[in-house]
């Protein structure tokens, strides 16, 4: 039976379960020689961003971003995260909630920084460190962050033990996307909408790049990362639990786009250039290590083609605001 993913601000039970679940995952170990389950997602996301496709191409396209696979790869990540939350919560009906950030985008900049999502009973507020809410200093610890290899500028993972950091509204532009901007992204090019197009990167026309947020950026998804700031900025952005609420809303927008335009084709297809490996319709997605343990459902064998129809797995409480 499909679970329902709900707006975190409209359901206090789902909100509280989400907070409890991510804290449980911080203290959950699938194997004694592994990091905690929550941090494995942080590591996985970092390595996906460091894996260019093709290597050293200069396009910026990597195994999960800046190309067609951005939406299906993160859909898979959310499904796995949701599965692990269901496991530690012992609730197979739990649906990962989303944050409808475009609703907050209608507020003034000051109101956005003090919106309900940042209340003490929800995600907590801003700061370095964050000092309010369930993920404040003493209640939440960042263990792994993006750093640099000594003597070079190559990004690497660094072990740390510190509180969460946010800098709400300090980036540029200092405001969240609006409903109009989301609707413009959803309907751009209608009725002849396309999912993506050459050169399959940050310069592409199509829905994927509009939603990911690169044209004249940052926009939509990217702007949310920039606006939250702090730990939402680098490749280790899943360190902040708001990451999943952002991406669940991104997935909701994709679901709405698919419904409105009757499931336009995912491109590129399997006959596209090998230089688009990991981004073509039937390519295996960048996996989690030891996926049979971490990912017992797919076991690392999932492709974009497996993720285009998720109606049997989950639905959203509403798509009518898109």
N, C-alpha and C positions, 0 to 999 in steps of 0.2 A: 504494500500500500504506500502511495506517495505521501511524504511528509509535507507540511506546509511551512514555508519560511515567512516570517512575519516581521513587520516593522518593530524594532526593539523599543521604540518610544510608545508604542500602543499596547504593549503586553508586558506587564511587570513580572509575570511568571517566567516568560521566555528570557527577559532581561536577567533575572536572578539566576536562572539555570545557566545562561551563557557565562556569567561571571564565575559561578561555581565550577563550571566545566573547564574553563581555561586554567583556573588555579589547580584543579586536579591534574590536568595534563602536565603542569610544571613539576609535579611530584610523582609522575607516572614513568616507569621504566620498563620498556618491552624486553630489554635484555640488560643484564647487569653491567656490561661493558659499553653501553650506549649512553649518550646524553638523554635527558628527559624527553618525553614525546613531544612536548611543545617546542623545544629547541631544535628538534630534528627538522621541523617545518622551516625554521629560520635558516638552518644550514642548507636545506634543499633549495630554498628560494635564492639564496646567495649564489650557489653554484650554477643555478639555471641562468642567472644574469651574467656570470663570468664565462659562460660557454657561448662563444660567438658562432653564428651560422651564416656563411662558412667561416672557418677560423681566419682571423686577421683580415677580414674583408673590408674593414673600415666603414661598413654601413651602420654599425651600432646594433644590428639585429642579433639577438641572442636566442637561447633555447626556449625562452618563455615571454619575451618582450620585443617591442619594436618590429613586429612582423605578424603575419596572419594567425599564428598559434597563440597569441596573447590571450584571447578569450577562452578557447577550449582548454589550454593548459591550466589557467587559473580556475576554470570550472572543475577540473579534476582535483586540483589542490583543495578546493572548498568541499568537494564530496568526501575526500579522505579525512579532512579536518572534522567535518560533520560526523563521519563514522566513528572517529575516536572520541568525540564528545558524547555521542550516544552510548558508547561503551563505558566510559568512566561515570556517566550519569545514570547508567542502567535504565535508559529510556530510548527505545527504538523509534519513538514517535517525535523525538526532539528535532526541530528544524532550525538550522542556523539562521539567526536574525540578520537583518540588514539595517543600515542607517541611510535614510533618504536625505542625503546631504543637499540636494537641490531645494528642498523645502527650507532648510536653514539658509540657503543662499539668497532667499528672498528677504532676509533680515538685514539690518544695518551691520556694518563690521563689528561694532561693539556688541550688539545682540548676538551675533554669530559666536563670538568668543564665550558668551555666557548662556548659550542655548542648552536645552534640557539634556542633550547627549553628554554634556560635560558636568552634569550635576554629581553630587557626592554619591547618590544611589545608582549612578549609571557608570560612565567611563572615567569620571574624575576630570580634573582640569589641566591647566598648563603649568609649565615650570621645568627647571633643570636643577633639582629633580621635581617631578610631580609630587605634590604634597596633599592632594585631596583625592577622595574616591577609593575604590577597591584596589587600584593599582598604584597607590602612593608608595613613597619610600617606606620600607619596612614590611610592605605587603606584596611587593612584586619586585623581582630582581632580573636585570638583564645580565646574561651570562656570556653571550657571544656577540661581538659587534664587528662591523667592517673596519678594517685598518689597512695598513700598508706594509709590504715586505720591507725590512730594513735595507736601506741603501737604494731603494727603487720606489716607483710610484705604482707598482702592481698591487691591486687590492688583495687582501687576504683576510682570513678570519682571526680575530684576536679574542682570547679569553679575558673576561672582565667579571667583576662583581660590583654592580652599581645599580642605582634606581633608574626608573624610566624617565625619559626626557621628552618634553613637548614644547613647542613654541607657537601656539595657536595664533594664526593671523599675521605672523611676522614675515612671511615670504612674499613674493610678488607674483601675481597680484594678491593683495591682502584680503581677498574675499573668496567665498566658495562659489562653485558654479550655480546658476539659477535654473529654474524649471524651463525657461525659454531656451537656454543653451542646450539642455538635454534634449528637448523636443526638436530643436534645430538639427542636432546630431542624428537623432533617430530618423528624421524625415528628409535629410539632405539627399538631393538627387531624385526624390520620388516623382513619378512612379517607377523610374528606372534605377532602383537602388542596387548597389553592389556591396559585397562583403569586403573586398580588398582588391588591390590592383598593383601592377608593377610600378615602382621597383620593389614592392613588398617590404617597405621599411617606413621610416618617419616621414618620407616624402610622398606616400601613397594617397591616392583618393580612395574613398570608401568608408563604410561604417566603422570598421575596426579602428582605423587611425583616428577618426573623429572621437570615438568613445575613449580610446586609450589616452588621447589628449595631446597629440604632437602638432597638428596644424596650428601655426601662430600661437604655440603653446606658452605655458602649460594650460591645458583645458581639461574639463571633466575629471576622469580618473587621476590624471597627473596633478591637476591643481589641488585635489584633496590631499595627496601626499605632501605637496609643497606647503599647503595651508596649515596642516597639522604640524609639520616640521619635526625637529628633534629626531627621535628614533624612526619616524616614518620617512625620513629622507634617503638613507642609504639602501643598499641591496639587502640588508638585514632588517628591513622594515616590518616583517611579521613579529619582531620583538614587541611591538605595540598591539594589543588586542583589538584596537580600532581598525587595524589592517583588514581583518576578516569582515567587519561590518561594511567597510568601503567596498571590498571586492564582491561581497554578496549583493550589494546594490548595483554594481557594474554588471554582474551576471543577470540580475533582474532586468536591467535595461536591455541587455542582449536578448533575453527571453521575450520581452515585449516587442522588440524589433522583429524577431523571428515570427511572432504571432501576427503582427500588423501586416507584414509583407509576405506571409505564407511561405516561410522557410526558404529564403533565397539560397542559392548554392554556395557552399563553402569553396573558396578558391585560395591557393592553387590546388589543382587536382593532382593525382598521382603521377601524371605524365610530365609534370613540370620539371625544370632543371634540377639536377642533383645538388646544386648550390643552395637549394631551398630545403635541404634535409631538415627534418623535425618540424617543418611548417606545412608540408603537403598533407592532403586529405587522409592518407593511409599510412603516414609515418608514425612510428612509435614516439610517444612523447618522452621528454627528458625525465628519467625515472628517479625514484627514491632508492638508495642503496638497500640491499637485503629486502626487496620489495615484497617477498612472500610473507615476511613477518610484519612489516609496517603496513603493507597494502594487501591483505588477504583476499580481497574481492577481485581486483584487477591484476595483481602480481606483476605490475610494471608492463602490462601488455595492452595499454590503452592508446587509442589513436583519436585524432579529431573526429573521424567518422563515427566513433562510438559515443560522442558527446553532443551530437546535434539535436537529438530528441531525448530530453530528460524527464518527460511527463510521467513516466512510471516510477521515477526516483523522488522527485519533489516538484511542488508548485509554489507560486507566490500568492500571498493573500490579496494583492492587487497589482494590476498593471495599468489601471485606467488613468493614472496620473502622468503617463508618458506621452 
